[in-house]
């Protein structure tokens, strides 16, 4: 009855109209899928789904019963103190300060999912070096090891998706193969190198991500991104600050 206008709620709001078997209502649905639906109704959280088929079945089940998905509760976007080089300084869990020449990788504490599909952050620098790099990656955190924190994604650290946000390049990894593409460097969103805002939006229904810079959608839709990925940021520039933002999903401003 949590969703009173759904087909499922109608079964229990007018019981006298529903055929019964020995006093019971019989729901002829797939057991696993329906149990995932019940878990969602109990907790208001998307259940942990093991594969793409199971995920599609879950959303089909929502559609079948006319249950509208409401995304209200969001986890805060913070850095993971346990996966951060000790020469990075983190303030209030969401501001990272780097005042040296050492490169390093820091993970965020949450996965991108249906409830939390968006990551956005400011980067401010006092001096930008053309040799400097900042990568935004999506990784399977279970495969990430502490020794990688002082290394680089250039050195074959496992990743699924990698964005060189100043070099305007993307990499997708499928097994051992890498596929790369260049972004449009004519975009007006690239004019300011002192303060930059970057965003990535994950669509769990379509298994895709979109990229944003300075509130502009870069028009890139990267498909076939698997679920349950954790964002990670590699920093290889001197003296910079990264501030995670916890605002709403970007407006759809698209650069053409």
Secondary structure, 3 states (H helix, E strand, C coil): CCCCCCHHHHHHHCHHHCCCECCECCCCCCHHHHHHHHHHHHHCCCCCCCCHHHHHHHHHHHHHHCCCCCCCCCCCCCECCCCCCCCCEEECCCEEEECCCCCEEEEEEEEECCCCCEEEEEEEECCCCCCCEEEEEEECHHHCCHHHHHCCHHHCCCCCEEEECCCCEEEEEECCEEEEEECCCCCHHHCCCCEEEEEEEEECCCCEEEEEECCEEEEEEECCCCCCEEEEEEEECCCEEEEEECCCCCCCCECC
